[in-house]
Amino acid sequence: MLNNLPFLQKSFPVSFSKTRLYRAILFSSYHSLCHNQVTQCRIGLVSSINFIFINGKGSCGKDTQADILLKSLGEKTLRISTGDIYREARDTIGEYAKYHSFVAPFIEHVDIQGGLLPDQVIVYIVEDIITHKLTEGKETFIFTGFPRTLRQLELVDDLVSSIEGAIGTHLHFDI
């Protein structure tokens, strides 16, 4: 279905360690994913549990496209921002305040030194959120700018592989 869309430059399988379920789609411009095309192609959702990872350079429109997808895919879809998770956990506010004890030891490293949370920490938190949201009936999870490291990718691949019937789609904006 995706190969028939005019904005699609290239589609190829990505060999991740276990699943080989990921498809990578390379877009040439920010304007390549308009609302009508998203509604039409539905990003090829073929599973009851779907993971969509949107990556690209800063300010390339990842969040904008995630919002379009969220609106298009409906109420069983959740957008997960690891930045929002970190900020809410750090500040002990909102839905993710319960993860404060996980991020507290790394606040100086992240906020002052500009580092990232350790891969195992952020992936554990994401996994916990997904597990909880699956029980609430969520079926599709959209991530922007995540995973950010090779180790996160490996851990996320293990996570997706462990969920029966799950499939991951990777959208990369190259502008």
C-alpha positions as CSV (number, residue, x, y, z in Angstrom):
1,M,0.0,0.0,0.0
2,L,2.8,2.5,0.9
3,N,4.6,1.9,-2.4
4,N,1.7,3.5,-4.3
5,L,2.0,6.9,-2.5
6,P,3.6,9.7,-4.5
7,F,5.6,11.1,-1.6
8,L,7.4,7.8,-0.9
9,Q,11.0,7.8,-2.1
10,K,12.2,4.5,-0.8
11,S,10.9,1.7,1.3
12,F,13.2,-1.1,2.6
13,P,13.3,-3.6,5.4
14,V,15.6,-2.9,8.3
15,S,17.3,-5.8,9.9
16,F,17.0,-5.3,13.6
17,S,18.3,-8.0,15.9
18,K,15.1,-10.0,16.3
19,T,11.9,-8.8,14.8
20,R,12.7,-7.8,11.2
21,L,9.2,-6.4,11.4
22,Y,10.3,-2.8,11.0
23,R,9.9,-0.9,7.8
24,A,11.9,2.2,7.2
25,I,10.5,4.9,5.1
26,L,12.7,7.8,3.9
27,F,10.9,11.0,3.2
28,S,12.6,13.8,1.2
29,S,10.7,16.7,2.7
30,Y,8.6,17.9,5.6
31,H,5.6,18.3,3.3
32,S,5.7,14.7,2.2
33,L,3.3,13.4,4.8
34,C,0.1,15.4,4.5
35,H,-3.1,14.6,6.4
36,N,-5.0,13.1,3.4
37,Q,-2.1,10.7,2.7
38,V,-1.8,9.6,6.3
39,T,-5.6,8.9,6.4
40,Q,-5.4,7.1,3.1
41,C,-2.4,4.8,3.9
42,R,-2.9,4.5,7.7
43,I,0.8,3.8,7.8
44,G,0.2,0.2,6.8
45,L,-1.1,-0.8,10.3
46,V,-1.5,-4.5,10.0
47,S,-1.3,-5.6,13.6
48,S,-3.4,-5.2,16.6
49,I,-0.4,-3.6,18.4
50,N,1.6,-1.0,16.5
51,F,4.6,1.0,17.3
52,I,5.5,4.0,15.1
53,F,8.9,5.6,15.6
54,I,9.5,9.0,14.0
55,N,13.0,10.3,13.8
56,G,14.9,13.0,12.0
57,K,16.9,16.2,12.6
58,G,15.7,18.9,15.0
59,S,12.8,21.0,13.7
60,C,12.0,18.7,10.8
61,G,8.4,18.2,11.8
62,K,8.4,15.0,13.8
63,D,6.0,16.3,16.4
64,T,3.7,17.9,13.8
65,Q,3.5,14.6,11.9
66,A,3.0,12.7,15.1
67,D,0.0,15.0,15.9
68,I,-1.5,14.4,12.5
69,L,-1.1,10.6,12.9
70,L,-2.6,10.8,16.4
71,K,-5.6,12.6,15.1
72,S,-6.0,10.3,12.2
73,L,-5.5,7.0,14.0
74,G,-8.0,7.7,16.8
75,E,-8.6,7.1,20.5
76,K,-6.7,3.8,20.7
77,T,-3.5,5.7,19.8
78,L,-1.1,7.2,22.3
79,R,1.8,9.6,21.6
80,I,4.7,9.0,23.9
81,S,7.3,11.7,24.3
82,T,10.4,10.7,26.3
83,G,11.1,14.4,26.9
84,D,7.7,14.9,28.5
85,I,8.2,11.7,30.5
86,Y,11.5,13.1,31.8
87,R,10.2,16.6,32.6
88,E,7.1,15.3,34.4
89,A,9.1,12.8,36.4
90,R,11.8,15.3,37.2
91,D,9.2,17.9,38.4
92,T,7.0,15.3,40.0
93,I,3.9,16.5,38.1
94,G,1.4,14.9,35.9
95,E,1.0,11.3,34.8
96,Y,4.7,10.5,34.9
97,A,5.5,11.9,38.4
98,K,5.6,8.3,39.7
99,Y,8.9,7.8,37.8
100,H,10.7,10.5,39.8
101,S,12.8,8.1,41.7
102,F,14.1,6.6,38.5
103,V,15.2,10.0,37.0
104,A,16.3,11.8,40.2
105,P,19.9,10.4,40.2
106,F,20.4,11.7,36.7
107,I,18.9,15.2,36.8
108,E,22.2,17.1,37.1
109,H,23.6,15.0,34.2
110,V,20.6,15.7,32.0
111,D,19.8,19.3,32.9
112,I,23.2,20.8,33.5
113,Q,25.5,18.6,31.4
114,G,23.1,18.1,28.6
115,G,23.3,14.3,28.8
116,L,20.6,11.7,28.3
117,L,19.0,9.4,30.8
118,P,20.7,6.0,30.8
119,D,19.3,3.8,28.1
120,Q,18.1,1.1,30.5
121,V,16.2,3.7,32.6
122,I,14.3,5.4,29.8
123,V,13.5,2.1,28.1
124,Y,12.3,0.6,31.4
125,I,10.0,3.6,31.9
126,V,8.7,3.4,28.4
127,E,8.1,-0.3,28.7
128,D,6.1,0.3,32.0
129,I,4.0,2.9,30.3
130,I,3.3,0.7,27.3
131,T,2.4,-2.2,29.5
132,H,0.0,-0.1,31.5
133,K,-1.6,1.5,28.4
134,L,-2.1,-1.8,26.7
135,T,-4.3,-2.8,29.7
136,E,-6.3,0.4,29.1
137,G,-6.9,-0.6,25.5
138,K,-4.3,1.4,23.6
139,E,-3.2,-0.3,20.4
140,T,-0.9,2.1,18.7
141,F,2.0,4.0,20.2
142,I,3.7,6.9,18.4
143,F,7.2,8.0,19.5
144,T,9.2,11.1,18.3
145,G,12.9,11.2,18.5
146,F,13.1,7.8,20.2
147,P,15.1,5.6,20.3
148,R,18.1,7.9,20.3
149,T,20.9,5.5,20.8
150,L,21.9,2.1,19.4
151,R,21.4,0.5,22.8
152,Q,17.9,2.0,23.1
153,L,17.1,0.6,19.7
154,E,18.2,-2.8,20.8
155,L,16.2,-2.6,24.0
156,V,13.1,-1.4,22.1
157,D,13.5,-4.1,19.5
158,D,13.5,-6.7,22.4
159,L,10.4,-5.0,23.8
160,V,8.5,-5.0,20.5
161,S,9.6,-8.6,19.9
162,S,8.2,-9.7,23.2
163,I,4.7,-8.4,22.5
164,E,2.8,-11.0,20.5
165,G,1.5,-9.6,17.2
166,A,3.3,-6.3,17.5
167,I,4.9,-4.5,14.6
168,G,7.1,-1.5,14.4
169,T,7.3,1.2,11.7
170,H,10.1,3.7,11.5
171,L,9.6,7.0,9.8
172,H,12.7,9.0,9.1
173,F,12.5,12.6,7.9
174,D,15.6,13.5,5.9
175,I,15.3,17.2,5.1
